[in-house]
Amino acid sequence: MSPRSNFLKELDQLSQSLREMTNSVEETYAALFAALEQRNEEEIIRIAASQKTFGNMQRTIESQCLSLIIRQQPIAGDLRVVTATLKMVTDIDRIGDHVADMAESLLRLKMIDLSVYSSKLSEMIRSAGDMLHNAIDAFFNRDADAAKKVIASDDLVDDLFNMVKDDIITLLRNESKDVDECIDILMIAKYLEKIGDHAENIGEWEIFRETGNIDDIRLL
């Protein structure tokens, strides 16, 4: 097998590993809120303990990336592919962490209906999930235009976070809800906002992979 063929084979294996991790994180995100709707405490407990699994996946992918860089010494477009994957996997791992953190918060809240605190939370959950899904699709489809749309959609998630925050502040001022519960709800909203930020990052890494640019600055 030629060096180029071997490189492409390893690159394909790297892509498969990344796809496995992104699928797992996206499925866990969806499973968390399905479990909340079904009041499935056992499933939420499982999700709360998922951080180690995602961390192990991240380390495997990072090892594959570094091995490719050291042994194959890729240049130009090939180096951008490996570098973008190395950066993207960090964002995916952080999203997995935030999903697990939300699961822990929901367990403390005894899986209460989130709409009791803010009617905007369900829309925020849906919008952050859409951003995650669309960012992953843009990355694997190598679609820079779709990635730009993901980046633009982060404003909606940010706006929804501010609305949820305003709702929580109103509840606290009226002393109509427990303070600790309100803090947990606000943290869930913050995790959702951060998931949107990481999805935006994934979109930026896709654009970098295709162009070598980040924020219109040439890096590679």
C-alpha positions in Angstrom: 0.0 0.0 0.0 1.4 3.4 -1.0 2.0 6.1 1.7 -0.9 8.1 0.3 -3.3 5.2 0.3 -2.3 4.4 3.9 -2.9 8.0 4.9 -6.3 8.1 3.3 -7.2 4.8 5.1 -6.2 6.2 8.5 -8.1 9.4 7.7 -11.2 7.4 7.0 -10.7 5.5 10.3 -10.4 8.9 12.0 -13.6 10.1 10.4 -15.4 6.9 11.6 -14.2 7.4 15.2 -15.4 11.0 15.1 -18.8 10.0 13.6 -19.2 7.5 16.4 -18.6 10.1 19.1 -20.8 12.8 17.5 -23.6 10.3 17.1 -23.3 9.3 20.7 -23.4 12.9 22.0 -26.3 13.9 19.8 -28.3 10.8 20.8 -27.5 11.4 24.5 -28.8 15.0 24.2 -32.1 13.8 22.7 -32.3 10.9 25.2 -32.0 13.3 28.1 -35.0 15.4 27.3 -37.0 12.3 26.2 -36.3 10.8 29.6 -37.4 14.0 31.3 -40.7 13.9 29.4 -41.2 10.2 30.3 -39.9 10.8 33.9 -37.4 8.0 33.4 -35.0 8.6 36.3 -32.9 5.6 35.6 -32.1 6.9 32.1 -31.2 10.3 33.5 -28.9 8.8 36.0 -27.2 6.9 33.2 -26.7 10.1 31.2 -25.3 11.9 34.3 -22.5 9.3 34.4 -21.7 9.6 30.6 -18.8 12.0 30.9 -16.1 9.4 31.2 -17.3 7.6 28.1 -17.1 10.8 26.0 -13.7 11.6 27.5 -12.4 8.2 26.5 -13.7 8.7 22.9 -12.0 12.1 22.8 -8.6 10.8 23.9 -8.8 8.0 21.2 -9.5 10.6 18.5 -6.8 12.9 19.7 -4.4 10.0 19.6 -5.4 9.2 16.0 -4.9 12.9 15.0 -1.5 13.2 16.6 -0.4 9.9 15.1 -1.3 11.1 11.6 0.5 14.4 12.1 3.7 12.8 13.5 3.9 9.8 11.1 2.3 11.2 7.9 3.4 14.8 8.2 0.4 16.1 6.2 0.5 19.5 4.6 -2.0 22.0 3.2 -5.6 20.6 2.9 -4.7 17.3 4.6 -3.3 19.2 7.6 -6.4 21.3 7.8 -8.6 18.2 7.9 -6.6 16.7 10.8 -6.4 20.0 12.7 -10.1 20.7 12.3 -10.9 17.3 13.6 -8.5 17.7 16.6 -10.3 21.0 17.5 -13.8 19.9 16.7 -13.6 16.8 19.1 -12.9 19.2 22.0 -16.2 21.0 21.4 -18.0 17.7 21.0 -16.6 16.5 24.4 -17.6 19.7 26.1 -21.2 19.3 24.7 -21.2 15.8 26.2 -20.1 17.3 29.5 -22.9 19.9 29.4 -25.5 17.2 28.7 -24.2 15.2 31.8 -24.3 18.4 33.9 -27.9 19.0 32.8 -28.8 15.5 33.8 -27.4 16.1 37.3 -29.4 19.3 37.6 -32.6 17.6 36.5 -32.1 14.9 39.1 -31.7 17.6 41.8 -34.9 19.1 40.5 -36.7 15.7 40.7 -37.4 15.9 36.9 -39.8 18.8 37.3 -41.6 20.2 34.2 -39.2 23.0 33.1 -42.0 25.1 31.6 -43.1 25.8 35.2 -40.0 28.1 35.3 -40.0 29.5 31.8 -42.1 28.8 28.7 -39.0 29.5 26.6 -37.0 26.5 27.8 -38.6 24.0 25.5 -37.8 26.3 22.5 -34.2 26.7 23.7 -33.8 22.9 24.0 -35.1 22.5 20.5 -32.9 25.3 19.1 -29.7 24.1 20.7 -30.4 20.6 19.6 -31.0 21.9 16.0 -27.7 23.8 16.1 -25.8 20.7 17.3 -27.4 18.5 14.6 -26.8 21.0 11.8 -23.2 21.7 12.9 -22.4 18.0 12.8 -24.0 17.6 9.4 -22.2 20.6 8.0 -18.8 19.2 9.2 -19.3 15.7 7.8 -20.8 17.0 4.6 -17.9 19.5 4.2 -20.5 22.2 3.7 -19.1 25.6 4.5 -22.4 27.4 3.6 -24.4 25.2 6.0 -21.7 25.9 8.6 -22.3 29.7 8.2 -26.0 29.2 8.8 -25.2 27.4 12.0 -23.0 30.2 13.2 -25.8 32.8 12.4 -28.4 30.7 14.3 -26.5 31.1 17.6 -28.1 34.5 18.1 -31.5 32.8 18.5 -30.1 30.6 21.3 -28.5 33.6 23.0 -31.8 35.6 22.8 -33.7 32.6 24.3 -31.2 32.4 27.2 -31.8 36.1 28.0 -35.6 35.5 28.0 -35.2 32.5 30.4 -32.9 34.5 32.6 -35.5 37.3 32.7 -38.2 34.8 33.7 -36.1 33.4 36.5 -35.3 36.9 37.8 -39.0 37.6 37.9 -39.7 34.4 39.9 -37.0 35.3 42.4 -38.3 38.8 42.8 -41.8 37.5 43.5 -40.4 34.8 45.8 -42.7 32.3 44.1 -40.0 29.6 43.6 -37.2 28.1 45.6 -33.9 30.0 45.1 -31.8 26.8 44.7 -34.3 25.4 42.1 -34.1 28.7 40.2 -30.3 28.5 40.1 -30.4 25.0 38.8 -32.9 26.1 36.0 -30.6 29.0 35.1 -27.7 26.7 35.0 -29.5 24.3 32.6 -30.3 27.4 30.4 -26.6 28.3 30.5 -25.5 24.8 29.5 -27.9 25.0 26.6 -26.4 28.4 25.6 -22.9 26.9 25.8 -23.9 24.0 23.6 -25.0 26.5 21.1 -21.6 28.2 21.4 -19.8 24.9 20.8 -22.0 24.1 17.8 -21.0 27.5 16.5 -17.3 26.6 17.0 -17.9 23.4 15.0 -19.2 25.5 12.2 -16.1 27.6 12.3 -13.9 24.6 12.2 -15.7 23.4 9.1 -15.1 26.7 7.4 -11.4 26.5 8.5 -11.1 23.0 7.0 -12.3 24.2 3.7 -10.6 27.6 3.5 -7.9 27.8 6.2 -9.6 30.8 7.6 -11.0 31.6 11.0 -12.9 34.9 11.3 -11.6 35.8 7.8 -8.0 35.5 9.1 -5.8 33.1 7.2 -4.3 30.5 9.5 -3.3 27.6 7.3 
